[in-house]
Amino acid sequence: MSGVSASHLVIFIASIVVAAGVAGTLVTQVDRVSTSIVNQNEDVEERIDTDIRIISDTGSPDSIYDSGTDNLTLYVKNTGGTELTPDAGSIDVLVEGSFNSPDTVSRIDGPNDRWPPGTVLEVTVENVDISGDTRVTVSVRENEDTIRFTA
């Protein structure tokens, strides 16, 4: 009889160890999933709070494109609810579907280290060959706005 109870005790202890291991693994995985969901929600919230509008005057194409210097100048307003970073690396410009990185980005009414809601950036792309009807898209944090004008 004592042999049976000893083997039952060994099996009981082994099952406790296995259960503890499984529980520890589950807790770790749930924590990782929870962290991932929080990070994803923060990214989605930033994208939702981000909104931009190109406010350049399409009725005056000479104010947008200078054919003498081949410079494209756009005025982009932060119309969202979050502050953005006003640097050339965070802004994408597509001219007729071709990617162009802005050469200069400067805030119109304040310091260039912040782009709070309601403020405007001047975005300049140099050496762009444009003629006729042109479509330009500006993208910031997966939010974009498009204008059409005739050069």
C-alpha positions as CSV (number, residue, x, y, z in Angstrom):
1,M,0.0,0.0,0.0
2,S,2.8,2.4,0.8
3,G,4.1,1.9,-2.7
4,V,0.8,3.1,-4.2
5,S,0.6,6.3,-2.2
6,A,4.2,7.2,-2.9
7,S,3.6,6.9,-6.7
8,H,0.4,8.9,-6.3
9,L,2.4,11.6,-4.4
10,V,5.0,11.7,-7.2
11,I,2.4,12.0,-9.9
12,F,0.6,14.7,-7.9
13,I,3.7,16.8,-7.5
14,A,4.6,16.4,-11.2
15,S,1.1,17.5,-12.2
16,I,1.4,20.6,-9.9
17,V,4.8,21.5,-11.5
18,V,3.3,21.1,-15.0
19,A,0.2,23.2,-14.1
20,A,2.4,25.9,-12.6
21,G,4.5,26.0,-15.8
22,V,1.4,26.2,-18.0
23,A,-0.1,28.9,-15.8
24,G,3.2,30.9,-16.0
25,T,3.3,30.6,-19.8
26,L,-0.3,31.7,-20.1
27,V,0.3,34.7,-17.9
28,T,3.3,35.7,-19.9
29,Q,1.5,35.4,-23.2
30,V,-1.6,37.3,-22.0
31,D,0.8,40.1,-20.8
32,R,2.4,40.2,-24.3
33,V,-0.9,40.4,-26.0
34,S,-2.1,43.1,-23.7
35,T,1.0,45.2,-24.3
36,S,0.6,44.7,-28.1
37,I,-3.0,45.8,-28.0
38,V,-2.1,48.9,-26.0
39,N,0.6,49.9,-28.4
40,Q,-1.6,49.3,-31.4
41,N,-4.4,51.4,-29.9
42,E,-1.9,54.3,-29.3
43,D,-0.8,54.1,-33.0
44,V,-4.4,54.1,-34.2
45,E,-5.3,57.0,-31.9
46,E,-2.4,59.0,-33.3
47,R,-3.5,58.4,-36.8
48,I,-7.1,59.3,-36.0
49,D,-6.1,62.5,-34.3
50,T,-3.9,63.4,-37.2
51,D,-5.4,65.4,-40.1
52,I,-3.9,67.7,-42.6
53,R,-5.2,70.0,-45.4
54,I,-3.3,71.6,-48.3
55,I,-4.4,75.2,-48.2
56,S,-2.4,76.5,-51.2
57,D,-4.5,78.5,-53.6
58,T,-5.1,76.3,-56.7
59,G,-6.7,79.3,-58.4
60,S,-3.2,80.9,-58.5
61,P,-0.9,78.2,-59.7
62,D,2.1,80.6,-59.9
63,S,2.0,80.7,-56.1
64,I,2.3,76.9,-56.0
65,Y,4.8,76.2,-58.8
66,D,7.6,78.5,-60.0
67,S,8.5,77.4,-63.5
68,G,11.7,79.5,-63.4
69,T,13.2,77.6,-60.5
70,D,11.1,74.4,-60.8
71,N,10.2,74.7,-57.2
72,L,6.9,73.5,-55.8
73,T,5.7,75.3,-52.7
74,L,2.7,74.0,-50.7
75,Y,1.0,75.3,-47.6
76,V,-0.1,72.5,-45.3
77,K,-2.3,73.1,-42.3
78,N,-2.5,70.7,-39.3
79,T,-6.3,70.4,-38.9
80,G,-6.1,67.4,-36.5
81,G,-6.1,67.2,-32.7
82,T,-2.5,66.3,-32.2
83,E,0.9,68.1,-32.4
84,L,3.0,66.8,-35.3
85,T,6.7,66.9,-36.1
86,P,7.5,69.4,-38.8
87,D,10.5,67.7,-40.5
88,A,11.1,66.6,-44.1
89,G,11.4,63.0,-43.0
90,S,7.8,62.8,-41.7
91,I,6.2,64.4,-44.8
92,D,5.8,62.6,-48.1
93,V,4.9,64.5,-51.3
94,L,3.7,62.8,-54.5
95,V,3.7,64.7,-57.7
96,E,1.7,62.9,-60.4
97,G,2.4,59.7,-58.5
98,S,6.2,60.2,-58.2
99,F,7.6,60.4,-54.7
100,N,9.5,63.6,-53.8
101,S,11.0,64.3,-50.4
102,P,10.6,67.9,-49.3
103,D,13.8,70.0,-49.5
104,T,12.6,72.5,-46.9
105,V,9.9,72.5,-44.3
106,S,9.3,75.6,-42.2
107,R,6.5,76.7,-40.0
108,I,4.9,80.0,-41.0
109,D,4.0,81.5,-37.6
110,G,6.4,80.1,-35.1
111,P,9.3,77.9,-34.2
112,N,10.2,75.0,-36.5
113,D,10.4,72.4,-33.8
114,R,6.6,72.0,-33.3
115,W,3.6,71.8,-35.5
116,P,0.5,72.2,-33.2
117,P,-3.0,72.0,-34.5
118,G,-4.1,75.0,-36.4
119,T,-0.7,76.0,-37.7
120,V,0.7,76.0,-41.2
121,L,3.9,74.7,-42.8
122,E,5.5,75.8,-46.0
123,V,6.7,72.7,-47.7
124,T,9.1,73.2,-50.7
125,V,10.2,70.5,-53.2
126,E,13.0,71.7,-55.5
127,N,13.7,70.7,-59.1
128,V,10.3,69.3,-60.0
129,D,9.3,69.3,-63.7
130,I,5.6,70.1,-63.9
131,S,3.5,71.0,-66.9
132,G,-0.3,71.0,-67.6
133,D,-2.8,69.5,-65.2
134,T,-1.0,68.3,-62.1
135,R,-2.1,66.4,-59.0
136,V,-0.1,66.7,-55.8
137,T,-0.6,64.6,-52.7
138,V,0.9,65.3,-49.2
139,S,0.9,62.5,-46.7
140,V,1.7,62.7,-42.9
141,R,1.2,59.7,-40.7
142,E,-0.9,57.9,-43.3
143,N,-3.2,60.9,-43.6
144,E,-3.2,62.7,-46.9
145,D,-4.7,65.5,-48.9
146,T,-4.6,66.1,-52.6
147,I,-4.8,69.2,-54.8
148,R,-5.1,69.6,-58.5
149,F,-3.9,72.7,-60.4
150,T,-2.7,73.7,-63.9
151,A,0.9,74.7,-64.2
